[in-house]
Amino acid sequence: MLLLALLAAPAARACSTYYEPGETPATAYADVARAPLIVEARVIRPLADGYVEFTVKRALRGTAEGRIRVSGRYFADLRTYRGWLGECFNDVYQAGATYLLLLSPDGKGGYHPYASPLQFEPGRTSLRRAWVEVAAEIVRIEDTLPPDQRMAAIRAALAQVQHPKASDAEKFKARRLSEQLDTIQTTQPTSYLIWLHGELEAGHIPAGLRWNPWVEDWTVTSDDGTVSRPHVYTAPEYRIAVLWALSRPGHADAAEFFAGLAARNDDPAGLFFAITHMAWHDRRGDAARLLATRIMTVSLAEASNHMSMVGSAMSGRTRVDEEPAWRRDPVLRDTWPDLAWRLQAYLGSYGGPTFFADIAPYLQVTDPVAEPGKALWLVSEVTDHPLLAWAEQRLRDPVNRAEWDRRYKGWEENEVQLPLRLLTERSQGDILLTELFCRDEKSRAGVIEAFRRELTFLKGSLYLRMLATPGLSEEERQGLLLAGAAAATRNGFKNDEVYIALVKGTAPKAEPLACPTRKEG
């Protein structure tokens, strides 16, 4: 049987993670258009290191050896698989099955699947073959025709399968082709997308335009009689989708269009998509300069809404182990980390969204006391950051400890709080934090205050062990509960269940710290 590596049903796109502003779901056509290698291949056997071996029956695009290695999971019988066969799980293969695989090289002599393997209903053999045929047609259009001729070619191919006596296979082909015409996709020609932008900016939505590749036709009536229906997209929303599509790689000829948007003072979204377009098309230096000079002219809300998109474009990475693209620029490699940090700090994202995570290994902090926010962020982003050793040295220094002990509430003052707060960010700090928590009343208060300021996760943390420790004073217990409340506020999705149980008086499910009897004085 032929199992398909692309969208075949509405449920296929239900497993989505993060969408950038204006990003629309990709069509099956778009997936084929972008895939570097497309082969029809049969599963042979599982291999070591998370690969499955296939024998190639036919290549629709690119060349491949007779046998290839594809990252994924092998199942003798997929009926035993209890996971979700959706777009986020594109690596599940049935023994002996034949797939249409959309692949990209993984740099290790094998391939990654480019889209999700999905099954049609059992017995629909004609539709399986129809997909191979329509995929071959897509490859022909995309690989042999210039961009400005492709939309007309899709319409011509669609006309051949749209007629009153169309078979199921022809209807299937028609759906795959019409999806590319009726939605907004990065694979559409620049000239078409710019024309569509003009229509939408004028408030005109072309007939048949839709957001999703599938038709959403549903209603839900709640217990109170409220009826919910699919969202009806407006011309401004569709315009943002066009800007997103145009800003992606492959539209270098849209540079003049985006220059016009960047020159306007009444279109913050257009400005950020212009910056994104520059970055994706290897003009990251220009993008950084425009960002630095114009960031103060837009609202914090607009900037925050688009900054993750800008960060992705500046990074340019398709794999987490790749070096960021901005490192290839001889000027940006030295200046971008600090500029990006200042942008992130300006937007108030410490403790919130991280827009430029890839700068962390390259960001320098010469004086953590003078830049506490930067120091705390770096420790949260980089495993075994040298600042952890600095914090531990500060806390173990007998001169420092004697001075902090001498002062009234010395362990709760800002000078000592930074090292304590840094250690709360990583489990490497648990040993010293435990030692201080068990040492005396003053240092225990300092540790509790550090957790109140920085605690992010409750479950499985040192925090629960501290709360379970016998002999806590009422003030200490209340301080720890306040720390839990702060963590729940920062990250409620991860902490609410644990925190609510604590507030209700449920004993923490953690091993108490073995603190010796404290000697106060």
C-alpha atoms as one frame of an Amber mdcrd trajectory, in Angstrom:
protein
   0.000   0.000   0.000   1.082   3.575  -0.560   1.232   5.766   2.532   1.464
   9.451   1.788   3.920  11.957   3.102   1.635  14.952   2.797  -1.623  16.548
   3.816  -4.532  14.325   2.976  -7.202  15.313   5.485  -8.179  18.302   7.620
  -6.826  16.647  10.765  -3.342  16.708   9.310  -2.696  20.312  10.292  -4.227
  20.108  13.757  -0.814  19.549  15.356   0.631  22.999  14.927   3.068  24.708
  17.250   3.958  28.361  16.689   2.724  30.423  13.779   4.391  33.732  12.966
   2.142  36.749  12.347   0.366  36.156   9.050   1.703  32.627   8.582  -0.843
  30.424   6.856  -0.818  26.602   6.825   1.148  25.227   3.890  -0.686  23.379
   1.144   0.291  19.929  -0.020   1.307  21.604  -3.282   3.665  23.930  -1.405
   5.258  21.018   0.451   6.020  19.287  -2.851   7.239  22.533  -4.424   9.843
  23.040  -1.686  11.077  19.479  -1.103  14.646  18.920  -2.391  14.117  15.175
  -2.946  10.866  13.345  -3.726  10.877   9.563  -4.028   8.446   6.692  -4.004
  10.059   4.130  -1.709   9.262   0.988   0.277  10.186   0.316   3.904  12.831
  -2.421   4.262  13.968  -2.572   7.874  14.862  -0.537  10.962  18.453   0.649
  11.312  20.506   1.765  14.271  20.520   5.364  15.499  16.881   6.072  14.720
  16.873   5.434  10.961  14.690   3.322   8.689  15.994   1.820   5.453  13.958
   2.238   2.253  14.385   0.892  -1.247  13.713   3.565  -3.867  11.216   2.624
  -6.564  11.005   5.972  -8.346  12.390   9.500  -8.002  10.080  12.368  -8.891
  12.683  15.032  -8.071  16.395  14.723  -7.443  18.510  11.587  -7.455  18.915
   8.919  -4.805  20.699   5.605  -4.473  18.763   2.373  -4.627  18.596   2.252
  -0.831  18.369   5.257   1.471  18.349   5.936   5.212  15.513   8.102   6.544
  15.265   9.224  10.163  12.180   7.770  11.805  10.517   4.989  13.741   9.778
   1.545  12.356   6.619  -0.356  13.285   5.806  -3.912  12.301   2.137  -2.968
  12.691   1.070   0.664  12.939  -2.075  -0.435  14.744   0.154  -0.833  17.803
   1.240   2.821  17.571  -0.642   4.998  20.040   0.783   8.351  18.981  -0.681
  11.085  16.817  -0.139  10.658  13.073  -0.200  14.399  12.385   2.079  17.040
  10.935   4.264  17.232  14.047   4.992  13.483  13.912   6.461  12.880  10.489
   8.675   9.906  11.226   6.437   6.859  11.762   6.718   4.068   9.177   4.878
   0.781   8.632   6.889  -2.336   7.776   6.653  -3.192   4.074   4.652  -0.077
   3.181   5.368   2.127   0.183   5.535   5.881   0.766   5.786   9.007  -1.272
   8.609  10.661   0.675   9.510  14.335   0.634  13.062  14.488   1.951  15.993
  16.758   2.683  19.603  15.651   3.370  20.509  15.514   7.059  24.255  15.984
   6.584  24.948  12.505   7.983  24.504  10.431   4.857  20.760  10.095   5.401
  17.584  12.114   5.037  14.978  13.891   7.133  11.299  13.687   6.126  10.173
  17.072   4.820   6.483  16.529   5.551   4.268  14.099   7.429   3.458  10.552
   6.315  -0.331  10.218   6.432  -2.543   7.305   5.488  -5.649   7.398   3.366
  -8.580   5.242   4.324  -7.880   1.537   3.670  -8.777   0.415   0.190  -8.635
   3.850  -1.482  -5.916   2.689  -3.875  -7.041   5.011  -6.660  -6.452   8.038
  -4.454  -2.986   6.845  -3.496  -2.030   6.655  -7.141  -3.730  10.002  -7.775
  -1.416  11.657  -5.293   1.694  10.344  -7.036   0.320  11.677 -10.318  -0.522
  15.113  -8.951   2.870  15.310  -7.210   4.548  14.611 -10.555   2.459  17.392
 -12.118   3.515  19.811  -9.369   7.179  18.942  -9.932   6.745  19.561 -13.676
   5.175  22.983 -13.105   7.661  24.096 -10.462  10.826  22.759 -12.090  10.239
  23.620 -15.756   8.239  26.871 -15.784   9.286  30.388 -14.743   7.461  31.701
 -11.651   5.124  34.048 -13.523   3.741  31.159 -15.614   3.039  28.742 -12.777
  -0.346  30.031 -11.597  -1.712  29.777 -15.146  -0.303  26.263 -15.442  -2.026
  25.235 -12.209  -5.325  26.613 -13.512  -4.875  24.697 -16.770  -4.148  21.449
 -14.918  -7.143  22.086 -12.674  -9.454  22.592 -15.662  -8.564  19.124 -16.960
  -9.886  17.387 -13.835 -12.889  19.614 -13.083 -15.904  18.316 -14.984 -19.352
  16.870 -14.124 -18.228  13.244 -14.451 -14.983  13.609 -12.507 -13.775  10.437
 -10.774 -12.727  10.329  -7.132  -9.109  10.500  -8.254  -9.794  13.571 -10.392
 -11.670  15.250  -7.550  -8.705  14.564  -5.302  -6.311  16.108  -7.820  -8.611
  19.115  -8.140  -8.535  19.698  -4.385  -4.744  19.567  -4.264  -4.426  22.063
  -7.122  -7.193  24.444  -6.052  -5.684  24.704  -2.565  -2.646  26.387  -4.082
  -4.818  28.857  -6.012  -7.224  29.717  -3.192  -4.773  30.238  -0.297  -1.751
  32.456   0.336   1.526  30.553  -0.007   5.225  31.414   0.005   5.639  29.362
  -3.170   3.370  31.674  -5.179   5.061  34.115  -7.605   6.158  37.498  -6.274
   4.181  39.388  -8.916   0.976  37.570  -7.977   1.446  38.192  -4.254   2.149
  41.900  -4.820  -1.011  42.149  -6.945  -2.971  40.384  -4.210  -1.533  42.792
  -1.625  -2.869  45.727  -3.639  -6.341  44.194  -3.766  -6.397  43.530  -0.038
  -4.983  46.924   0.912  -7.869  48.428  -1.044 -10.251  46.339   1.060 -11.158
  43.859  -1.684 -10.980  40.124  -0.885 -10.844  38.093  -4.122 -13.612  35.517
  -4.430 -12.697  32.106  -3.061  -9.687  33.250  -1.035  -9.322  31.234   2.165
  -6.835  30.965   5.013  -6.586  27.178   5.337  -5.949  24.582   2.625  -9.070
  22.785   3.775 -12.586  24.196   3.890 -13.736  24.889   7.432 -17.473  24.373
   7.645 -18.533  23.677  11.216 -20.588  25.044  14.063 -20.401  24.272  17.780
 -23.249  25.024  20.151 -22.271  25.260  23.817 -24.481  24.372  26.776 -25.593
  27.973  27.129 -26.706  28.118  23.508 -23.714  30.073  22.230 -22.930  29.139
  18.630 -19.285  29.180  17.508 -18.259  29.202  13.861 -14.951  29.407  11.977
 -13.218  32.760  12.122 -14.073  34.993   9.172 -10.832  36.580   8.009 -10.765
  40.236   7.013  -8.853  42.011   4.260  -6.270  43.417   6.743  -5.658  39.896
   8.101  -5.187  38.500   4.602  -2.852  41.415   3.816  -0.596  40.399   6.720
  -0.567  36.849   5.331   0.609  38.178   1.962   3.374  40.180   3.653   4.488
  37.079   5.535   4.608  35.021   2.317   6.539  37.734   0.460   9.058  38.151
   3.274  10.165  34.527   3.143  13.148  33.186   1.134  12.600  33.036  -2.611
  11.240  36.552  -3.107  14.382  38.628  -3.635  12.516  40.546  -6.352  10.201
  41.987  -3.669  12.988  44.222  -2.297  11.633  47.398  -3.921   8.123  46.614
  -2.701   9.347  46.266   0.892  11.514  49.387   0.628   8.304  51.298  -0.034
   6.661  49.806   3.059   9.686  50.574   5.239   9.575  54.223   4.170   6.051
  54.636   5.518   5.363  55.901   9.031   1.847  54.484   9.320   2.496  50.772
   8.805   4.439  49.124  11.669   3.620  45.630  10.415   4.979  46.541   6.990
   8.175  47.805   8.631   8.785  44.528  10.465   8.073  42.440   7.376  10.507
  44.644   5.428  13.161  43.961   8.083  12.353  40.248   7.929  12.635  40.243
   4.132  16.065  41.886   4.338  17.269  39.293   6.834  16.027  36.270   4.913
  17.624  37.614   1.724  21.130  38.030   3.214  20.862  41.731   4.032  21.067
  41.244   7.774  23.306  44.262   8.274  20.663  46.496   6.668  17.979  44.762
   8.730  19.855  45.410  11.983  20.395  49.088  11.156  16.736  49.607  10.240
  15.650  47.823  13.385  17.927  49.918  15.597  16.833  53.225  14.072  13.090
  52.563  13.865  12.303  50.445  16.936  11.413  53.511  19.001   8.856  54.663
  16.414   6.489  51.725  16.939   4.511  50.582  19.941   5.876  47.951  22.302
   2.889  45.750  21.451   3.621  45.857  17.705   7.326  45.265  18.258   6.755
  42.338  20.627   4.255  40.770  18.225   6.764  40.672  15.374  10.137  40.326
  17.105  10.255  36.504  17.223   9.753  36.512  13.455  12.624  38.979  13.075
  14.782  36.852  15.374  14.181  33.749  13.252  15.108  35.627  10.084  18.281
  37.061  11.621  19.217  33.571  12.804  18.417  31.960   9.459  18.854  28.518
  10.990  17.022  25.452   9.785  18.688  23.187  12.383  19.489  23.917  16.020
  23.109  22.813  15.525  23.724  25.342  12.747  25.696  28.516  13.361  23.396
  31.565  13.144  23.462  33.314   9.777  24.306  36.685  11.344  27.677  35.190
  12.349  28.654  35.188   8.657  28.507  38.999   8.567  31.930  40.370   9.661
  30.318  43.375  11.374  27.247  41.725  12.842  29.189  38.841  14.384  30.620
  41.367  16.866  27.758  43.866  17.178  24.520  41.914  16.831  24.542  40.046
  20.191  24.698  43.278  22.189  22.175  45.080  19.962  19.786  42.122  20.118
  20.117  41.978  23.898  19.337  45.691  24.207  16.298  45.259  21.962  15.129
  42.336  24.053  15.663  44.264  27.283  13.845  47.296  25.842  10.847  45.120
  25.056  10.847  43.825  28.616  11.242  40.221  27.580  13.477  39.099  30.433
  11.178  36.728  32.264   8.982  36.612  29.161   9.491  35.687  25.500  13.041
  35.131  24.287  13.321  36.686  20.839  17.029  36.131  20.169  18.039  32.946
  21.990  20.871  32.222  19.555  22.897  35.219  20.791  23.429  33.685  24.240
  26.677  31.765  23.504  28.206  34.925  22.021  26.915  37.594  24.431  29.503
  38.988  26.830  28.958  40.350  30.339  32.016  42.009  31.858  30.387  43.061
  35.127  27.392  40.953  36.212  26.655  43.266  39.143  26.275  46.186  36.722
  24.171  44.105  34.289  22.140  41.721  36.463  19.384  41.196  33.902  21.836
  40.100  31.247  23.642  37.812  33.705  20.424  36.111  34.808  19.253  35.626
  31.230  22.559  34.106  30.139  22.545  31.570  32.964  18.965  30.589  32.097
  19.870  30.103  28.411  23.364  28.545  28.518  24.140  25.311  30.350  27.203
  25.528  32.637  27.687  29.234  31.992  30.859  30.623  33.680  28.658  32.991
  35.680  27.578  30.016  37.800  31.180  29.540  38.936  31.434  33.290  39.589
  28.287  33.192  41.730  29.494  30.187  43.713  32.886  31.806  44.307  31.202
  34.966  45.593  29.003  32.989  47.967  31.796  30.752  49.274  34.261  33.594
  49.827  34.655  33.733  53.651  35.220  37.509  53.572  31.940  38.071  51.755
  30.059  35.690  54.018  31.377  37.353  57.165  30.379  40.772  55.858  26.882
  39.619  54.870  26.437  37.942  58.259  27.481  41.158  60.001  24.844  43.302
  58.326  21.226  43.368  59.358  19.407  41.342  56.682  22.686  41.206  54.750
  21.690  37.993  52.967  18.605  39.679  51.497  20.387  42.727  50.073  20.967
  43.196  46.337  24.729  42.640  46.536  24.300  39.025  47.600  20.993  38.434
  45.860  22.497  38.314  42.359  24.764  35.291  43.068  21.894  33.552  44.869
  19.469  34.280  42.043  21.939  33.012  39.452  22.211  29.683  41.271  18.421
  29.249  41.376  18.400  29.186  37.552  20.223  25.845  37.316  20.284  22.594
  39.274  24.081  22.950  39.567  23.397  25.490  42.296  21.340  23.103  44.448
  24.255  21.892  46.590  25.346  25.352  47.698  21.770  26.634  48.025  20.970
  23.654  50.252  24.027  24.372  52.374  22.972  28.001  52.811  19.317  27.136
  53.436  20.384  24.814  56.252  23.076  27.156  57.626  21.217  29.765  59.654
  18.177  32.005  59.734  19.736  34.916  57.831  21.086  32.923  54.896  17.872
  30.866  54.743  15.907  34.112  54.372  18.242  35.147  51.564  17.729  31.865
  49.698  13.942  32.147  50.053  14.052  35.711  48.727  16.149  34.573  45.739
  13.595  31.880  44.935  10.799  34.443  45.208  12.536  36.573  42.589  13.607
  33.856  40.164  11.730  30.585  40.680  10.244  29.333  37.406   9.422  25.644
  37.908   7.983  24.034  41.032   7.739  20.364  40.143  10.974  18.445  40.652
  12.827  21.470  41.993  14.801  22.176  45.164  11.929  24.468  46.118   9.603
  21.583  47.037  12.326  19.938  49.134  12.801  23.194  51.048   9.067  23.502
  51.642   8.956  19.914  52.934  11.796  20.510  55.403  10.669  20.215  59.053
  11.159  23.066  61.485  10.221  25.929  59.157   9.036  29.053  60.922   5.695
  30.489  59.852   7.514  33.403  58.230   9.732  31.016  56.255   6.794  28.915
  55.141   4.866  31.984  54.012   7.951  33.233  52.187   8.226  29.951  50.301
   4.522  30.021  49.426   4.995  33.537  48.070   7.869  32.203  45.960   5.514
  29.524  44.633   2.898  32.156  43.833   5.505  34.162  41.919   6.505  31.067
  39.929   2.869  30.306  39.137   2.475  33.867  37.890   5.541  33.558  35.659
   4.666  30.154  34.259   1.185  29.128  35.318   0.821  26.388  32.727   3.691
  24.460  34.334   3.025  25.334  37.967  -0.673  25.887  38.678  -1.498  22.284
  39.603   1.388  22.033  42.073   0.812  25.481  43.560  -2.940  25.028  44.045
  -2.261  21.788  45.920   0.202  23.608  48.198  -2.258  26.410  48.932  -4.876
  23.818  49.861  -2.475  22.434  52.452  -1.353  19.312  50.598   2.085  18.230
  51.764   4.793  18.660  49.092   5.626  15.431  47.272   9.365  15.758  47.829
  12.110  14.444  50.078  12.798  16.949  52.898  16.232  18.498  53.162  18.296
  16.926  55.950  19.142  20.181  57.693  20.861  19.839  61.074  19.401  21.649
  64.036  20.154  25.313  63.493  22.085  27.363  66.007  20.860  30.929  65.869
  22.643  33.872  67.312
